Amino acid sequence: MEGVRPGGGPPAGGPGSGSASGSGSFPSLFPPGLHGIYGECRRLYPDQPNPLQVTAILKYWLGGPDPLDYVSMYRNLGNPALNVPEHWHYVSFGLSDLYGDNRVHEFTGTDGPSGFGFELTFRLKRETGESAPPTWPAELMQGLARYVFQSENTFCSGDHVSWHSPLDNSESRIQHMLLTEDPQMQPVQTPFGVVTFLQIVGVCTEELHAAQQWNGQGILELLRTVPVAGGPWLITDMRRGETIFEIDPHLQQERVDKGIETDGSNLSGVSAKCAWDDLSRPPEDDEDSRSICIGTQPRRLSGKDTEQIRETLRRGLEINSKPVLPPINAQRQNGLNLDRAPSRKDSLESESSAAIIPHELIRTRQLESVHLKFNQESGALIPLCLRGRLLHGRHFTYKSITGDTAITFVSTGVEGAFATEEHPYAAHGPWLQILLTEEFVERMLEDLEDLNSPEEVRLHHSCIFHVLSQRAQPILQLVFDPPLSLQAAALPHP
């Protein structure tokens, strides 16, 4: 439950909280992390010391449902010289460490990220005659923050979020999001680490698909060139009725299609509804980790396996660099997880440490045949995985959102994989790797041609495909079955 209040600067959130003085100084009761972010807001909006705020009535650290303590809402006059319209600017408080006393985030030092290392911002075009900012963006930001807190998967510039609903619950075509650096807010060094500011950008479905097939940064750059679709500050207009490709049809062929052909996709993995079974032989016992079946409890990933998948999803592959999967025993090397305390719950780990199998007890096994199952949305990304990633010598990972299952497709150019050309299907606990040669990828793309047009795929069907190895001649079958057959009830539709 949230309430709207005028801000005197964000309060400390506890009894005896102070407020900002007229001189612009900060009272000692202000938490230092919050102080740093609010100082950046004051730099940008010196004439708005008391912005409207949406505040969580029951704070997250007191058992409330909303991770963000506050969302401040500022009126930004834009920049007529740059054709930037007047808009509302929303800034979150809570993804970073505001307090430094371990009530929400564990303090890990001043050199690394503060909390998750970022706060969210959003720029919404101000409608004519609108005297107060709409509050729905605050709930949108709370929803994204809940995902981050529950999964501990952080956001980066260029990421996309498939929302599948108008962001303001209207009939708008703006139903998904991209993320980018806020064009005005600078990174802040707080006593608890560094905080950056990631801006939410509302996009249409066609623009989301282009970002998936190519890359988010490329689509963001195109949005910057179209004033009504975002302009240089990437302002979201919920009344926008046309995609950038409808506004300028040349963008699809001259920029996106050429970019896909040249660069491939930089999307290295997604959270998905997926499962896999080893069809080589039935499980020997209940503890056999080869079969990830509905109604059974799969084996849990070890911490080291977890980190390899996390690194795979987080790092992706740099264009023109040699693709490498981190070794199974890789330690945290970069990104926001580098300095996070090991006691934090990992989103890929079991809730109970006792359920995690020691890494050294899980052996890598070669499989003769596997059965892969995806829901429709996840299955529709298979052509992207094949054409945009594997044909460019890269890898792509599906990580189950309902358990520890992970499926990674790798090409022959990826180093560090435990799937090889001799043994193209290999499993390490619930993590399956499938190595596909370029020739076989081309054959799969022919068979999967229908998935290149997602609108032609019936939404009430489950997308299930089988890859069966018969020595050196794999066979591919694509089947659409009713959602209650073939255990598809455990793969609900979004």
Salt bridges, closest charged atoms under 4 A:
GLU40 OE2 - ARG43 NH2 2.64
ASP66 OD1 - ARG146 NH2 2.61
GLU86 OE2 - ARG75 NE 2.48
GLU86 OE1 - ARG126 NH1 3.67
ASP101 OD2 - ARG103 NH2 2.69
GLU127 OE1 - ARG239 NE 3.72
GLU139 OE2 - ARG146 NH2 3.04
GLU152 OE1 - ARG340 NH1 3.94
GLU152 OE2 - ARG344 NE 3.35
ASP182 OD2 - HIS89 NE2 2.97
ASP182 OD1 - ARG123 NH2 2.85
GLU206 OE2 - ARG173 NH2 3.19
GLU207 OE2 - ARG240 NH1 2.75
GLU221 OE1 - ARG224 NH1 3.36
ASP237 OD2 - LYS125 NZ 3.76
GLU246 OE1 - ARG173 NH1 2.92
GLU254 OE2 - HIS250 ND1 3.54
ASP277 OD2 - HIS371 ND1 3.90
ASP277 OD2 - LYS373 NZ 3.18
ASP278 OD2 - ARG290 NH1 3.24
GLU284 OE2 - ARG281 NH1 2.79
ASP288 OD2 - ARG290 NH2 2.47
ASP305 OD1 - HIS359 NE2 3.84
ASP305 OD1 - HIS428 NE2 3.52
GLU307 OE2 - ARG314 NH2 3.40
GLU307 OE1 - ARG332 NE 3.10
GLU311 OE2 - ARG314 NH2 1.92
GLU311 OE1 - ARG315 NH1 3.82
ASP346 OD1 - ARG310 NH2 2.85
ASP346 OD2 - ARG332 NH2 3.25
GLU377 OE2 - HIS164 NE2 2.73
ASP404 OD2 - ARG300 NH1 3.16
GLU415 OE2 - LYS322 NZ 2.87
GLU422 OE2 - HIS423 NE2 3.77
